[in-house]
Amino acid sequence: MKLNTLFLPIFLFFLITLDYVSTQTCFNGYFKPHGTYDLNRRRILSSLASKVTAHNGFYSSTIGQNPNQMFIISMCIPGTKPERCSDCIKGSTDGLLRSCPNQTVGYVWPDCCMVRYSNISFSGSLIMEPSQPVSDPTPIGVDLTLFDRIWDELMARTITTASRTHGSSSSFGHKYYAADVASLTTFQTIYAMVQCTPDVSSGDCEFCLKKTVLDYKKCCRGHIGGAFVRPFCFIRWDLYPFAGAFENITLPSPPPPLSLTPPVSN
């Protein structure tokens, strides 16, 4: 496991709405505007949407030579329709060009796609920072003991599925992904989705997702919906379906009520 936390964030931009989560993060060093690295970055980002959709929702490549070489990875979640995938990638690359005008490293991870680029090869590296939680601070409005039990079980189950999804049943670009649901109340359902980039090991994916869940709970326990984004792993949950990730998932039965210990009679 290669652990790297030396990069320092120099620009962060976060946006959350009812239907969309976007996190654009720029960090590390700077490049000269209109120089070779800048031209390489613009060239590959401008054509990235078509390349991802042409390669079944996953694409990685390099362009240029040192010291102006650029490494890039991009993907959409499994099952994303080509048009939606293309639109997500296009919006992500446009956002990176605006928000990271001359930073050598950047990533963005909206709901159904991600884009990451760097002037240093990051394949297989456990780069955990910079990271950022994004949440709706509105209180969840249900008993937190009940919520914690159901949410924790759902996230643990989803992480286990994602980190062990590999082999012939899953393409390389989609091997660390899972979406699942759990009934919170009779009328409320929790929707959860997690994903890692495919260049890391199964163990590193599991480690990243579990730590991300713990860090999310430290800042945002009891909020209605949210996400936590890292350079190579991502979690998102809400009380409504999002990103087209739950269209083929059957809703479970409502949970049983919490058992209460009856009073002891004298």
C-alpha positions in Angstrom: 0.0 0.0 0.0 1.6 3.3 -1.1 0.5 6.1 1.2 0.9 9.7 0.0 -0.5 12.7 1.8 2.2 15.3 0.8 0.0 17.2 -1.6 -1.4 20.5 -0.2 -4.7 21.8 -1.5 -4.6 25.3 -2.8 -8.1 25.7 -4.2 -11.4 24.0 -3.3 -14.8 24.5 -4.8 -17.9 22.8 -3.5 -21.5 22.7 -4.6 -24.5 20.7 -3.4 -28.0 21.0 -4.6 -31.0 18.6 -4.2 -30.0 16.7 -7.4 -26.3 17.2 -7.9 -23.0 17.1 -6.0 -19.9 18.5 -7.5 -16.5 18.8 -5.9 -13.6 20.4 -7.8 -10.2 20.2 -6.1 -7.0 21.7 -7.4 -3.7 21.2 -5.6 0.1 20.7 -5.8 2.1 23.1 -8.1 1.5 25.6 -10.9 2.2 25.5 -14.6 2.9 28.4 -17.0 -0.3 29.6 -18.8 -0.2 28.8 -22.5 2.9 26.6 -22.0 3.3 23.0 -23.1 1.6 21.5 -20.0 -1.3 23.9 -20.4 -1.7 22.9 -24.0 -1.5 19.2 -23.2 -4.1 19.6 -20.5 -6.5 21.5 -22.7 -6.0 19.0 -25.5 -6.8 15.9 -23.5 -9.6 17.5 -21.5 -11.4 18.8 -24.6 -11.7 15.3 -26.0 -12.2 13.3 -22.8 -16.0 13.0 -23.0 -15.9 11.2 -26.3 -13.0 9.0 -25.3 -14.7 7.8 -22.1 -18.0 7.0 -23.9 -16.1 5.2 -26.7 -14.3 3.0 -24.1 -17.4 1.7 -22.2 -17.3 4.4 -19.6 -13.7 4.3 -18.6 -10.5 5.9 -20.0 -7.0 6.5 -18.8 -4.0 7.9 -20.7 -0.9 10.0 -20.7 0.1 12.8 -23.0 3.4 14.7 -23.5 6.9 14.1 -22.1 8.6 15.1 -18.9 8.5 17.8 -17.5 5.2 18.5 -19.3 3.7 15.0 -19.1 0.1 14.7 -17.9 -1.6 11.6 -16.5 -5.4 11.3 -16.6 -8.2 8.9 -15.5 -11.9 9.3 -16.1 -15.0 7.1 -15.7 -18.7 7.0 -15.4 -20.6 4.7 -13.0 -21.8 1.3 -14.5 -25.0 1.6 -16.4 -24.8 5.3 -17.2 -26.2 6.0 -20.6 -23.6 7.4 -23.1 -25.3 10.8 -23.4 -25.5 11.3 -19.7 -21.9 10.1 -19.2 -20.7 12.4 -21.9 -22.5 15.4 -20.4 -21.1 14.6 -17.0 -17.5 14.3 -18.2 -17.9 17.5 -20.3 -19.3 19.5 -17.4 -16.4 18.1 -15.2 -13.7 19.1 -17.6 -15.2 22.5 -18.2 -15.3 23.0 -14.4 -11.7 21.9 -13.9 -10.5 24.3 -16.6 -12.4 27.2 -14.9 -11.6 26.4 -11.3 -8.0 25.1 -11.8 -6.6 27.6 -14.3 -3.0 26.8 -13.8 -2.7 24.0 -11.2 -0.8 20.8 -12.1 -3.1 18.5 -10.3 -6.9 18.4 -10.1 -9.9 16.1 -9.7 -13.7 16.4 -9.7 -16.2 13.7 -8.7 -19.8 14.5 -9.4 -22.5 11.8 -8.9 -22.1 9.7 -12.0 -18.6 10.4 -13.3 -15.1 11.4 -12.2 -12.1 13.1 -13.8 -8.6 13.3 -12.3 -5.4 14.6 -13.8 -1.8 15.1 -12.6 1.7 15.8 -13.7 2.9 12.9 -11.6 1.8 9.2 -12.1 -0.7 8.3 -9.4 -1.7 4.8 -10.5 -2.0 2.5 -7.5 -1.0 5.2 -5.0 -3.1 5.7 -1.9 -3.4 9.5 -2.1 -6.0 10.3 0.6 -5.8 14.1 0.5 -7.1 16.6 -0.2 -10.6 15.4 0.8 -13.8 17.1 1.5 -17.2 16.3 3.0 -20.3 17.9 1.4 -23.7 17.6 3.2 -27.0 19.2 3.7 -26.9 20.3 7.4 -30.7 19.9 7.8 -31.3 17.5 10.7 -32.4 14.0 9.6 -35.5 14.2 11.7 -35.6 10.6 13.0 -34.3 8.8 16.0 -30.5 8.9 15.6 -30.0 5.5 17.3 -32.3 3.9 14.6 -30.7 6.0 11.8 -27.1 5.1 12.9 -27.9 1.4 13.0 -29.4 1.3 9.6 -27.0 3.7 7.9 -23.9 1.9 9.3 -25.2 -1.5 8.2 -26.0 -0.1 4.7 -22.6 1.5 4.3 -20.7 -1.6 5.5 -22.7 -3.8 3.1 -22.1 -1.5 0.2 -18.4 -1.1 0.9 -18.0 -4.9 1.1 -19.7 -5.3 -2.3 -17.7 -2.6 -4.0 -14.3 -3.6 -2.7 -14.8 -7.2 -3.7 -16.3 -6.6 -7.1 -13.7 -7.8 -9.6 -13.1 -10.5 -12.1 -14.8 -11.5 -15.3 -18.2 -10.2 -14.1 -17.0 -6.6 -14.1 -15.0 -4.6 -16.5 -11.7 -3.1 -15.2 -13.0 0.4 -15.0 -16.1 -0.6 -13.0 -14.7 -3.2 -10.6 -14.9 -1.1 -7.4 -18.5 0.1 -7.4 -21.7 -0.6 -5.6 -25.1 1.0 -4.9 -27.6 -0.2 -2.4 -30.7 0.9 -0.4 -32.2 0.3 3.1 -35.5 1.2 4.5 -35.3 3.9 7.3 -39.0 4.2 8.1 -42.2 3.1 6.4 -42.0 6.1 4.1 -38.2 6.8 4.0 -35.4 5.0 2.2 -31.7 5.5 2.4 -29.8 5.4 -0.9 -26.1 4.8 -0.9 -23.4 4.6 -3.6 -19.6 4.1 -3.2 -16.8 3.8 -5.8 -13.0 3.6 -6.1 -10.8 4.2 -9.1 -9.8 0.8 -10.6 -6.0 1.4 -10.4 -5.8 0.7 -6.6 -5.9 -2.7 -4.9 -9.1 -4.2 -3.4 -7.6 -3.7 0.1 -6.8 0.0 -0.6 -10.3 0.6 -1.9 -11.8 -0.9 1.2 -9.5 1.0 3.5 -10.3 4.3 1.7 -14.0 3.8 1.8 -14.1 2.7 5.5 -12.0 5.7 6.5 -14.2 8.0 4.4 -17.3 6.8 6.2 -15.7 7.3 9.6 -14.6 10.9 8.6 -18.0 11.7 7.2 -19.7 10.7 10.5 -17.3 12.9 12.5 -18.5 16.0 10.6 -21.9 15.3 9.3 -23.7 12.7 11.5 -27.5 13.3 11.5 -27.5 15.5 8.4 -29.9 14.8 5.5 -27.8 13.4 2.7 -24.2 14.1 1.7 -21.0 12.9 0.1 -17.3 12.6 1.0 -14.8 12.9 -1.8 -11.1 11.7 -2.0 -8.8 11.5 -5.0 -9.5 7.8 -5.5 -12.7 7.0 -3.5 -16.1 8.5 -3.1 -19.2 7.9 -1.0 -22.6 9.5 -1.5 -26.0 8.9 0.2 -29.3 10.5 0.3 -33.0 10.0 1.0 -33.9 10.0 -2.7 -32.4 8.2 -5.6 -29.6 10.0 -7.6 -27.2 9.5 -10.5 -29.5 6.9 -12.0 -27.8 4.3 -9.8 -30.9 2.7 -8.3 -33.1 2.0 -11.2 -32.6 -1.8 -11.0 -32.6 -2.1 -7.2 -35.6 -3.5 -5.3 -36.6 -1.5 -2.3 -36.5 -3.6 1.0 -39.2 -3.9 3.6 -39.4 -1.3 6.4 -37.2 -2.1 9.4 -38.7 -3.6 12.6 -39.2 -1.1 15.4 -36.5 -0.9 18.0 -37.1 -3.3 20.8 -37.7 -1.7 24.2 -36.9 -3.4 27.5 -40.1 -3.6 29.5 -40.1 -2.2 32.9 -39.4 -4.6 35.7 -42.3 -5.0 38.0 -41.8 -5.1 41.8 
